[in-house]
Amino acid sequence: MSLQVRPAQLRDLAAIEALYRQQTREAERSPVKRQFASSRLWFLLNNAFASILPMTSPADHVYVMEDERRLIHGFVQAENAPLGPHAWQILNLCLNPELDRFQDGTALLDHLFNEGLSRGVSKFIVRIPVDDPIADLFRSRGFVAYATEHALLKESLAPRPSPPLAGWRPMRREDELGVYLLYVATTPRAVAAVEASNFAEWRRSFQPAARSSRIPRRAGQPRFVVERVQVIGWMSLVPGGGGRPHTLGLMASGQPSDLWQALVDRSLSYVAENRPGPVWCSLRHYDEAAIALLTAEGFELIASQTLMVRELPLKVPARARVRIKEKRLVPQYG
């Protein structure tokens, strides 16, 4: 069977959605059923339903694999990542179960790489459920894991007293640099190199509605910092709605040793008092202290995802240089 890859068209939407649902059913029969269901929930937490359907966003890049009868057997979907125009995030990679995952999946990925390179894209990011077999395909195409992200969910928080926390106050615009320095101090260098290697990239990466960022931002959301000479703690809450839980963001320095406990207690007290309802929090593998504290508070680990990245070199045409001795003096008249 001869297969070719081409850009998706609007008439392909029904076939793409049918293929996606077929892969969902296949995954539910596999040992990674819970992880697949959790990753879909994770996606719903961070996106409107419309963005699940391909080609509903002008930022989407969707390519399909079809045979000579124009039957679609696979598709790959990416969108512009919050990192900037040089980065794409892969959202979906679906293949007909009868196809060879490595051979045909490689064809889809390579087509996506070539399309991205032609648009100046050099960085490709993907989030894959932990232990999902599809990770082998991405590793074979040069992707490397740079972090593991965990989602913790609690259906409701019981009211509790608000414990004092020295330095706790509402965040101001001028605190952005302090929060960035806290991010740099608490994030492994290998992770920061992918996400935000400088302050300008950090501000662009963690803009409002940036998906799955450690610092979600939205107009009107409450944000607080813990300042003791410098910013050593941060908390943010994105209100949910329509069945979507509230999103809690946390970040704290490793010192003093009791800071994480105090920050979690104060944050959960604020959420219980001001925003009752289900709440979830996304934390990285290096946030062990926060994960342990939230688990002790009854939060359930609903999903774990591996964050992978591949960077490709861009071919930039070199400037033609003229040696000084080859320059000629041109007489000027007038």
SVG drawing of the C-alpha trace seen along z (x, -y; Angstrom):
<svg xmlns="http://www.w3.org/2000/svg" viewBox="-21 -69 65 73">
<polyline fill="none" stroke="black" stroke-width="0.4" points="0.0,0.0 1.4,-3.3 0.9,-6.2 1.6,-9.9 1.4,-12.8 -0.3,-16.1 -1.8,-19.1 -5.2,-18.4 -8.3,-20.0 -11.6,-20.8 -13.3,-17.8 -10.9,-15.5 -12.3,-16.5 -14.7,-13.6 -12.1,-11.0 -9.6,-12.5 -12.0,-12.5 -13.0,-8.9 -9.3,-7.8 -8.8,-9.6 -11.7,-7.9 -10.5,-4.5 -7.1,-5.0 -8.9,-6.0 -10.8,-2.7 -7.6,-0.8 -5.8,-2.5 -8.7,-1.7 -8.2,2.0 -4.5,1.7 -2.6,1.8 -2.1,-2.0 -5.9,-2.6 -5.8,-4.8 -2.9,-6.8 -4.6,-7.5 -7.8,-8.5 -5.9,-10.8 -3.9,-12.4 -7.2,-13.2 -8.5,-14.7 -5.3,-16.7 -5.8,-18.0 -9.4,-19.0 -8.2,-20.8 -6.0,-23.1 -8.0,-23.6 -11.5,-24.4 -13.2,-21.4 -13.1,-23.0 -9.3,-22.9 -9.4,-19.0 -10.9,-19.0 -8.1,-19.6 -8.1,-22.7 -10.3,-24.7 -7.4,-27.0 -5.3,-29.1 -2.3,-28.1 -2.8,-24.4 -0.7,-22.5 -2.3,-19.2 -1.0,-16.7 -2.7,-13.5 -1.4,-10.2 -3.6,-8.8 -3.5,-5.9 -4.2,-5.9 -7.9,-5.7 -7.7,-8.9 -8.5,-7.0 -6.8,-8.5 -4.7,-6.2 -3.0,-8.6 -2.5,-12.3 -0.2,-14.5 -1.2,-17.8 1.0,-20.5 0.5,-24.1 2.7,-27.1 4.2,-26.6 4.2,-29.4 8.0,-29.5 7.7,-31.6 7.4,-31.2 10.5,-29.0 8.8,-26.2 5.9,-23.8 4.1,-21.5 2.9,-18.2 -0.7,-17.6 -1.7,-14.4 -0.1,-11.6 -2.7,-8.9 -2.1,-5.9 -4.3,-3.1 -3.5,-0.1 -2.7,1.9 0.2,-0.3 3.7,0.0 4.2,-2.4 7.8,-3.1 7.9,-3.2 4.6,-5.2 4.9,-7.2 8.4,-8.3 7.0,-9.4 4.5,-11.6 7.0,-13.1 9.6,-13.8 7.0,-15.6 6.1,-17.7 9.8,-18.5 10.3,-19.5 7.2,-21.8 8.4,-23.3 11.9,-23.9 10.5,-25.7 8.8,-28.1 11.8,-28.7 10.8,-26.2 13.7,-24.5 12.3,-23.2 9.6,-20.5 8.0,-19.6 5.6,-16.7 3.9,-15.5 3.4,-11.7 1.8,-9.7 4.5,-7.9 4.9,-4.3 3.1,-4.9 4.7,-2.8 4.6,-5.7 7.5,-7.2 9.8,-4.8 8.9,-6.3 9.8,-9.8 13.0,-8.6 14.0,-7.0 13.4,-10.4 15.8,-12.2 13.5,-13.4 14.9,-13.4 13.0,-13.6 13.7,-16.8 11.0,-16.6 8.2,-14.5 5.0,-16.4 2.4,-15.1 -1.2,-16.2 -2.8,-16.0 -6.6,-16.5 -8.8,-17.0 -12.6,-17.1 -13.1,-19.6 -11.2,-21.3 -12.6,-21.4 -12.6,-24.9 -9.6,-25.5 -8.1,-28.4 -5.7,-30.7 -2.3,-30.2 0.1,-33.3 2.9,-33.3 5.5,-36.1 6.0,-38.0 2.7,-36.8 1.1,-39.5 -0.7,-40.0 1.6,-39.9 2.4,-43.2 3.6,-43.7 7.1,-44.7 7.4,-41.3 7.8,-39.5 11.6,-39.7 11.6,-38.3 9.3,-35.4 11.6,-34.7 14.6,-34.6 12.7,-32.2 11.9,-30.1 15.6,-30.0 16.7,-29.0 14.1,-26.2 14.3,-24.8 17.0,-22.4 19.2,-24.1 18.4,-21.5 14.6,-22.2 15.1,-26.0 17.2,-25.8 14.2,-24.2 11.4,-26.4 12.9,-29.8 16.7,-30.4 16.3,-34.1 13.8,-36.6 12.3,-37.6 11.6,-33.9 10.2,-33.3 7.7,-36.2 6.7,-35.0 6.4,-31.3 4.2,-32.1 1.8,-34.5 -1.9,-34.3 -3.4,-31.0 0.0,-29.4 -0.9,-25.7 0.4,-23.7 2.8,-26.3 4.1,-26.2 2.8,-29.8 -0.7,-30.0 -1.9,-33.5 -5.3,-34.9 -6.9,-38.3 -8.5,-38.6 -6.8,-35.6 -5.5,-35.9 -1.7,-35.7 0.4,-36.0 4.1,-36.0 6.1,-35.4 8.8,-38.1 11.5,-38.2 14.1,-40.6 13.6,-38.6 10.7,-36.5 11.0,-33.0 7.4,-31.8 4.6,-32.1 1.0,-31.0 -1.5,-31.4 -5.1,-30.3 -6.9,-30.2 -10.7,-29.9 -12.4,-27.0 -15.9,-26.7 -18.1,-24.5 -16.9,-21.3 -13.3,-22.5 -11.5,-22.5 -9.5,-25.4 -5.9,-25.4 -3.4,-25.9 0.1,-27.0 2.9,-26.7 6.6,-27.5 8.9,-27.9 12.5,-28.0 14.1,-25.1 15.1,-27.4 13.8,-27.8 13.0,-24.2 9.4,-24.8 8.5,-27.2 6.8,-24.6 4.6,-23.4 3.6,-27.0 3.0,-27.9 0.8,-24.8 -1.2,-25.4 -1.8,-29.1 -2.7,-28.4 -5.2,-25.6 -6.8,-27.7 -7.2,-30.6 -8.7,-28.2 -11.1,-26.6 -12.4,-30.0 -12.6,-31.8 -13.0,-29.2 -14.7,-26.1 -14.8,-23.2 -12.4,-20.8 -8.8,-22.0 -5.8,-20.5 -2.1,-21.3 0.6,-20.4 4.0,-19.8 7.3,-18.6 9.5,-15.6 11.8,-18.0 8.9,-19.4 9.0,-16.3 8.3,-18.3 5.1,-19.8 3.9,-16.5 4.3,-14.8 2.5,-17.6 -0.5,-17.7 -0.7,-13.9 -0.9,-14.1 -3.8,-16.6 -5.8,-14.0 -4.8,-15.0 -4.9,-12.1 -2.3,-11.6 -4.4,-11.5 -1.7,-11.5 2.0,-11.6 3.5,-12.8 6.9,-12.8 8.0,-16.1 10.2,-15.5 12.0,-17.9 13.9,-17.7 15.9,-20.7 16.9,-20.8 19.5,-23.1 18.3,-25.8 20.2,-26.5 20.9,-30.2 22.5,-31.7 25.8,-33.3 26.5,-36.9 28.8,-37.3 31.9,-39.0 34.2,-41.1 37.9,-41.2 39.2,-44.7 42.0,-44.4 39.5,-43.4 37.5,-46.6 38.1,-49.3 38.0,-53.0 35.3,-54.6 35.9,-58.2 33.1,-60.6 32.1,-63.5 30.1,-66.6"/>
</svg>
